């Protein structure tokens, strides 16, 4: 066994109050089983008789926080049992993000995640603005730039590649290492690779099926079901993917075909970025609204600051991208480009240390769950 495996094994033996309370709650739920058909969590729970820390981490990341179990539970507060699976699992998810963060010790960044996201967003916006002013003559920065390479007259391509490329590659490395640590710390993925469970997990990820609870939707406002949270998550998710596809397509245009930005409005990179930005703004603004009006009882309130900060950052990235498209042939383009670039840099740097990592851990949990169902 490697040194890293030993350290992770030691770490999994240390339990917080959230894990101890989750074990108590799972014992009650496993005896009751009223919610067995509500989502993927309860069949996975029913397949277990004991709940080690690794099992609780897996179940918590399998949970999509639809809150259906809370509103259906006869043992929820004010009952003496105090069963509150959504809030308890939210605490465990946050602890798992911190525990498996890379490099070692970086998990402390999750402690005040809202401050981290807001602070880095401000810092990188200021950095981008200062660099733009320092590098370029104000006559260039505040004048209309048109034609091939207009953006690079404001922020040189080498600087974009250095800052954006470097921070993005670091984020990918950190999240990959975090995923490896998560797999090792939770006992693996439940078997060898098979196409059927991988396909099932992929469909669950792409459709966000478990955000539909047992099929009726989430219980965000009260005990009534609604699908709006699922739709808003899909808008944010696919908006983010479209924006990433726009950046990737633009890079291919530039480096492979020699087609330099700014591109025509009907070109593929601009269309992908435009619709991606619209969906990103709709999804994030909608989710902020949901968090504002939702029933606070099944919510881990101390985690809300980081979630709000990330949603606002994603909204600002989408909004400034759309504004950049609108003013790209005017004298406002320089400042808008610097603002948008700074926000994107902040996102890249905070990716491994924000709630964005939940997509990776939840996908791994869905894959393990699909494998375990077939092995049962």
Phi and psi in degrees as a GROMACS rama.xvg file:
@    title "Ramachandran Plot"
@    xaxis  label "Phi"
@    yaxis  label "Psi"
@TYPE xy
-73.5484  165.646  UNK-2
-62.8983  -38.2996  UNK-3
-63.3203  -42.1454  UNK-4
-62.2281  -40.0537  UNK-5
-63.6307  -42.8602  UNK-6
-63.7479  -41.8409  UNK-7
-66.1845  -37.7122  UNK-8
-63.9179  -41.2492  UNK-9
-63.9545  -39.8174  UNK-10
-64.6619  -37.6443  UNK-11
-69.2027  -14.3277  UNK-12
-84.2142  -11.0476  UNK-13
-93.7868  121.286  UNK-14
-117.234  138.332  UNK-15
-88.8972  176.558  UNK-16
-61.5162  -34.711  UNK-17
-62.3854  -41.8586  UNK-18
-67.231  -41.9378  UNK-19
-64.7821  -40.0345  UNK-20
-70.4257  -36.5217  UNK-21
-62.6593  -39.4575  UNK-22
-62.4273  -41.8544  UNK-23
-62.6353  -44.2498  UNK-24
-67.3187  -38.644  UNK-25
-64.5372  -33.2642  UNK-26
-64.0436  -41.1729  UNK-27
-66.7568  -46.609  UNK-28
-62.9236  -37.708  UNK-29
-68.732  -27.5311  UNK-30
-80.7145  -34.0626  UNK-31
-81.2332  -58.7579  UNK-32
60.648  24.0816  UNK-33
-63.6362  -33.3647  UNK-34
-94.7327  19.2322  UNK-35
-58.183  -32.3487  UNK-36
-96.5385  8.47321  UNK-37
-72.4015  -40.7615  UNK-38
-161.07  -173.236  UNK-39
-69.2635  -21.3086  UNK-40
-65.7405  -44.3047  UNK-41
-75.313  -37.7452  UNK-42
-61.7746  -37.3878  UNK-43
-66.7757  -36.4304  UNK-44
-65.4214  -43.0517  UNK-45
-65.5535  -21.0808  UNK-46
-80.0319  -1.94049  UNK-47
-117.614  146.071  UNK-48
-107.022  -27.914  UNK-49
-124.846  154.183  UNK-50
-126.481  91.7551  UNK-51
-74.7574  170.714  UNK-52
-59.7911  -39.272  UNK-53
-62.7652  -39.1613  UNK-54
-66.1276  -42.4962  UNK-55
-65.8196  -37.0792  UNK-56
-63.617  -43.0654  UNK-57
-61.8423  -47.9259  UNK-58
-63.8482  -38.3312  UNK-59
-64.7275  -38.8533  UNK-60
-79.8191  -17.7002  UNK-61
-76.3889  -26.4071  UNK-62
-68.4537  132.58  UNK-63
-102.508  8.47874  UNK-64
61.8633  40.7988  UNK-65
-76.6247  -18.0467  UNK-66
71.5171  7.28524  UNK-67
-62.186  -38.1027  UNK-68
-65.4469  -35.0116  UNK-69
-64.8795  -46.4195  UNK-70
-73.4161  -20.6086  UNK-71
-90.7282  -14.8399  UNK-72
-78.5787  128.885  UNK-73
-78.4851  -10.207  UNK-74
-107.522  10.4279  UNK-75
-70.2096  159.065  UNK-76
-52.505  139.261  UNK-77
-91.0033  14.6621  UNK-78
-59.6108  150.044  UNK-79
-61.8685  -27.9864  UNK-80
-68.0191  -29.4937  UNK-81
57.9955  44.5893  UNK-82
-74.971  119.618  UNK-83
-144.2  75.4406  UNK-84
-61.3885  -45.2599  UNK-85
-57.4196  -46.8728  UNK-86
-68.6558  -41.2742  UNK-87
-66.7  -43.717  UNK-88
-67.4321  -31.8416  UNK-89
-62.9216  -41.0619  UNK-90
-62.5573  -42.786  UNK-91
-66.0143  -40.8214  UNK-92
-58.4269  -46.0248  UNK-93
-61.4445  -40.2354  UNK-94
-66.82  -35.9252  UNK-95
-68.7023  -36.74  UNK-96
-58.9048  -44.3572  UNK-97
-69.6668  -39.5867  UNK-98
-66.08  -37.7716  UNK-99
-100.417  6.68931  UNK-100
-63.7033  149.45  UNK-101
-127.337  141.438  UNK-102
-72.5033  168.62  UNK-103
-55.9618  134.782  UNK-104
95.4639  -16.0813  UNK-105
-70.8438  -13.9915  UNK-106
-62.0681  -21.2023  UNK-107
-63.0091  -19.3897  UNK-108
-67.0447  -19.2032  UNK-109
-77.5969  -15.07  UNK-110
-60.9556  -43.3426  UNK-111
-127.623  65.7001  UNK-112
-67.4058  -34.4669  UNK-113
-62.5105  -42.1866  UNK-114
-64.9607  -39.901  UNK-115
-61.1655  -50.7822  UNK-116
-62.7174  -47.3147  UNK-117
-64.3465  -42.8498  UNK-118
-64.6968  -45.2265  UNK-119
-68.8424  -34.8004  UNK-120
-61.6397  -45.7518  UNK-121
-63.6323  -43.6562  UNK-122
-61.8303  -46.9308  UNK-123
-74.0248  -31.3259  UNK-124
-63.7406  -45.2456  UNK-125
-62.4615  -40.9554  UNK-126
-61.0636  -45.4383  UNK-127
-63.4757  -40.6075  UNK-128
-66.3698  -44.1612  UNK-129
-64.0344  -43.8875  UNK-130
-62.9513  -40.986  UNK-131
-61.9307  -43.1875  UNK-132
-68.9119  -38.0608  UNK-133
-71.557  -36.0266  UNK-134
-82.9081  -37.8568  UNK-135
-108.971  145.689  UNK-136
-64.2708  135.288  UNK-137
-53.1688  -29.206  UNK-138
-63.3955  -31.1573  UNK-139
-84.3449  -42.334  UNK-140
-62.6438  -38.74  UNK-141
-105.201  13.5519  UNK-142
-109.157  157.425  UNK-143
-66.3201  131.226  UNK-144
-116.003  124.131  UNK-145
-131.024  167.391  UNK-146
84.7673  -178.602  UNK-147
-59.1324  132.896  UNK-148
75.6717  19.4012  UNK-149
-59.7209  -42.2626  UNK-150
-63.4285  -37.617  UNK-151
-76.6092  -9.55915  UNK-152
-76.9596  -18.2423  UNK-153
-92.7217  -54.847  UNK-154
-122.101  113.616  UNK-155
-57.5634  147.845  UNK-156
-60.0248  -37.1785  UNK-157
-63.6869  -34.607  UNK-158
-72.9421  -38.4208  UNK-159
-61.9804  -45.7363  UNK-160
-63.7576  -38.9498  UNK-161
-67.7205  -51.7619  UNK-162
-77.4143  -53.0715  UNK-163
-70.2833  -45.8185  UNK-164
-63.6133  -43.3759  UNK-165
-65.2224  -44.9928  UNK-166
-68.7749  -35.6001  UNK-167
-69.0667  -42.7679  UNK-168
-63.2652  -38.7525  UNK-169
-63.2734  -42.5329  UNK-170
-61.4064  -42.6862  UNK-171
-62.9422  -44.072  UNK-172
-62.118  -47.3115  UNK-173
-63.3907  -41.7056  UNK-174
-71.222  -34.4239  UNK-175
-64.3819  -44.811  UNK-176
-64.9018  -38.1484  UNK-177
-62.6284  -40.5824  UNK-178
-64.1121  -41.267  UNK-179
-63.0638  -44.0546  UNK-180
-63.7915  -38.2686  UNK-181
-63.6211  -45.9973  UNK-182
-61.0777  -45.3134  UNK-183
-66.2098  -40.4365  UNK-184
-73.2409  -22.386  UNK-185
-105.249  8.16485  UNK-186
90.7453  21.7115  UNK-187
92.0453  -169.685  UNK-188
-109.162  15.7125  UNK-189
79.1113  26.7986  UNK-190
135.495  -177.169  UNK-191
-86.2129  169.699  UNK-192
-68.1219  131.375  UNK-193
-139.301  141.94  UNK-194
-64.8918  -36.1389  UNK-195
-64.0326  -53.0884  UNK-196
-65.6985  -32.869  UNK-197
-64.3954  -40.2666  UNK-198
-66.5225  -40.5563  UNK-199
-62.3194  -44.0539  UNK-200
-64.1805  -39.5933  UNK-201
-62.8288  -41.4555  UNK-202
-64.7308  -41.4949  UNK-203
-60.7288  -40.5591  UNK-204
-67.8518  -46.7122  UNK-205
-73.1601  -28.8178  UNK-206
-98.4408  -10.7263  UNK-207
52.8707  43.4928  UNK-208
-57.4975  -38.187  UNK-209
-73.1578  -10.8025  UNK-210
-75.5567  -4.82509  UNK-211
-90.5108  8.04324  UNK-212
59.5999  -128.151  UNK-213
-86.6118  12.9147  UNK-214
119.486  -20.353  UNK-215
-89.9957  -20.58  UNK-216
122.483  -168.513  UNK-217
-96.9917  161.394  UNK-218
-109.88  80.3644  UNK-219
-88.8528  -42.81  UNK-220
-90.7206  -41.7328  UNK-221
-159.988  -150.548  UNK-222
-86.7509  10.224  UNK-223
-87.0682  148.881  UNK-224
-92.8398  146.552  UNK-225
-154.038  149.959  UNK-226
-100.66  1.48686  UNK-227
-64.0711  -33.6933  UNK-228
-66.4275  -38.4565  UNK-229
-63.3632  -45.3712  UNK-230
-63.4054  -40.7667  UNK-231
-67.2271  -38.8738  UNK-232
-63.0483  -39.9135  UNK-233
-64.6334  -40.7304  UNK-234
-61.5551  -44.9262  UNK-235
-65.5212  -45.1379  UNK-236
-62.3951  -51.5237  UNK-237
-74.6718  -28.6868  UNK-238
-63.25  -43.0624  UNK-239
-62.4317  -43.8646  UNK-240
-64.775  -38.5799  UNK-241
-66.1223  -38.9246  UNK-242
-63.8875  -41.2637  UNK-243
-64.8156  -39.9395  UNK-244
-64.4787  -35.3854  UNK-245
-64.1756  -43.7858  UNK-246
-63.994  -43.0971  UNK-247
-64.2935  -44.3105  UNK-248
-63.4093  -41.1397  UNK-249
-61.3219  -38.9329  UNK-250
-65.4792  -39.3083  UNK-251
-65.4084  -43.7191  UNK-252
-55.9966  -44.3706  UNK-253
-71.0746  -52.2723  UNK-254
-87.3514  -24.6607  UNK-255
-98.2118  -48.3242  UNK-256
-98.751  -11.7964  UNK-257
72.0795  25.3828  UNK-258
-97.6462  109.777  UNK-259
-95.2441  147.669  UNK-260
-73.1738  162.664  UNK-261
-76.087  140.361  UNK-262
-90.6181  162.838  UNK-263
-61.9817  154.687  UNK-264
-59.351  -36.5909  UNK-265
-87.4233  4.72964  UNK-266
-70.7535  160.79  UNK-267
-62.0377  -46.9837  UNK-268
-60.6643  -40.3033  UNK-269
-70.3798  -41.149  UNK-270
-65.2871  -43.5479  UNK-271
-60.9962  -44.7842  UNK-272
-66.8717  -37.3764  UNK-273
-65.5981  -52.2421  UNK-274
-68.9791  -33.7269  UNK-275
-63.0388  -43.3439  UNK-276
-64.1527  -40.307  UNK-277
-63.2488  -48.1392  UNK-278
-64.3974  -38.9772  UNK-279
-62.7474  -42.5981  UNK-280
-67.0681  -43.2253  UNK-281
-63.0924  -47.4962  UNK-282
-63.3039  -47.6551  UNK-283
-70.0252  -41.9369  UNK-284
-63.4346  -39.9767  UNK-285
-65.2948  -40.013  UNK-286
-69.6907  -32.9106  UNK-287
-61.9617  -42.7155  UNK-288
-62.0391  -44.7495  UNK-289
-59.5915  -44.7372  UNK-290
-65.2548  -30.6316  UNK-291
-71.9202  -38.5902  UNK-292
-100.415  -5.62441  UNK-293
-67.3286  156.433  UNK-294
-62.6572  122.362  UNK-295
-75.6988  -13.2662  UNK-296
-59.6357  -47.6428  UNK-297
-91.9403  25.6454  UNK-298
-114.309  137.459  UNK-299
-83.1853  95.8855  UNK-300
-65.443  -30.8419  UNK-301
-67.6972  -16.2399  UNK-302
-91.4094  -6.26258  UNK-303
-68.2063  -31.5166  UNK-304
-59.3645  -46.5714  UNK-305
-64.9589  -36.8709  UNK-306
-68.3578  -43.2349  UNK-307
-62.0361  -43.8747  UNK-308
-60.9914  -42.4084  UNK-309
-66.8396  -42.2345  UNK-310
-62.8474  -41.8208  UNK-311
-64.8217  -38.2404  UNK-312
-63.4476  -46.2081  UNK-313
-63.7657  -39.1849  UNK-314
-62.5986  -44.8272  UNK-315
-64.9153  -35.037  UNK-316
-63.8584  -46.735  UNK-317
-63.4304  -43.8355  UNK-318
-66.884  -44.139  UNK-319
-69.2022  -29.9864  UNK-320
-64.4608  -42.6014  UNK-321
-67.8682  -39.9239  UNK-322
-65.7027  -37.291  UNK-323
-61.2057  -40.0315  UNK-324
-62.9441  -38.8471  UNK-325
-71.1541  -32.5422  UNK-326
-111.02  13.8671  UNK-327
-65.2691  -17.0123  UNK-328
-106.719  18.558  UNK-329
-121.362  175.443  UNK-330
-70.247  -10.8486  UNK-331
-83.0687  -6.30698  UNK-332
-61.9149  -40.5269  UNK-333
-59.7711  -50.799  UNK-334
-67.8014  -38.0983  UNK-335
-67.173  -37.4858  UNK-336
-63.6864  -43.6264  UNK-337
-63.6996  -40.7996  UNK-338
-63.5945  -47.9338  UNK-339
-63.4995  -42.449  UNK-340
-63.4046  -41.8956  UNK-341
-63.9363  -40.1682  UNK-342
-66.5807  -39.5983  UNK-343
-64.752  -41.3193  UNK-344
-60.2576  -42.6666  UNK-345
-61.1021  -40.3449  UNK-346
-63.0486  -45.8762  UNK-347
-59.9968  -43.1981  UNK-348
-68.8574  -35.7413  UNK-349
-88.7003  -8.8971  UNK-350
-48.521  -50.2813  UNK-351
-73.5836  -9.93551  UNK-352
-124.322  27.1764  UNK-353
-132.448  179.605  UNK-354
-66.042  -8.82353  UNK-355
-57.8393  -26.2827  UNK-356
-69.5044  -14.5876  UNK-357
-62.7663  -27.6201  UNK-358
-62.3893  -38.2405  UNK-359
-71.1205  -50.6068  UNK-360
-64.999  -38.712  UNK-361
-67.6481  -37.319  UNK-362
-64.1177  -41.7122  UNK-363
-65.1917  -38.08  UNK-364
-65.8602  -39.3457  UNK-365
-66.0396  -38.1905  UNK-366
-64.5176  -45.2545  UNK-367
-62.6234  -41.3845  UNK-368
-63.2127  -41.2757  UNK-369
-63.704  -38.3112  UNK-370
-69.133  -41.8228  UNK-371
-65.0491  -35.9319  UNK-372
-61.8109  -38.0495  UNK-373
-78.6385  -23.348  UNK-374
-84.2914  -15.811  UNK-375
